[in-house]
Amino acid sequence: MTMVKAEPRPAFWYGMPRGYLQLDLSPSSERIELLAQQVLGLPAELRKKADHAFRFYSGALTLLSQQNVQGCALGLHPDGSGGVLSSVLTVSSISASGLDPKLVVATLVKTSGETPGGHTQPLELPCGTGSFFEEQRTTTAPGRSGEESDDLPEGTVWQGTVAVPAVSSSEIVVMQLVTSEVDYADDYRNVLFGVASTLTFTDPSPMETRAAEGGSVAAARSPFG
């Protein structure tokens, strides 16, 4: 498992499980321009589909930024029958605006527990006590606009969420795993628990590396904000 530092601040680290590809949430303007040029250079029969995917990607980046997502990864795993299982892992932070983050998490859990078919439970982690809630819900297929059809295709997804209050601030780290492979909910739940167990607010890099970079133990333990 590769340790990933959330960017930008707040500062926390978590492990990226195998089979997940970390997305670049802050691509440079040069990178975006290069992708646009590559789309324009495709044959006409492929250009429309590529342009649609490019616009969907750009819109997704904007949406993730608005929701203060610090990390997003796509999971692709073989299903044992020649197919591929897909999922999306996002890691974000929520400001409790000076309130006790534990009370905010408790409110989130209570609200989620009122969802029909939802399930909540406390979660003891190395970095502290968090809360887990999950549900199955119906959603429309991604990348489709309401103008294209009045009858958009829908499907069921499993959504698991872990919320962990920060140790020394009013921030809350939220890890969420979503997949349409509802029959594999138990496996994805274990994946989410595994990622949550790696969450740390202390820089996991070797002390000598931090010292060489001008860091310190105090800096490595910086709280959110």
Salt bridges, closest charged atoms under 4 A:
ASP51 OD2 - ARG55 NE 2.84
GLU114 OE2 - LYS110 NZ 2.94
GLU134 OE1 - ARG189 NH2 3.05
GLU148 OE1 - ARG144 NE 3.00
ASP186 OD1 - ARG189 NH1 2.74
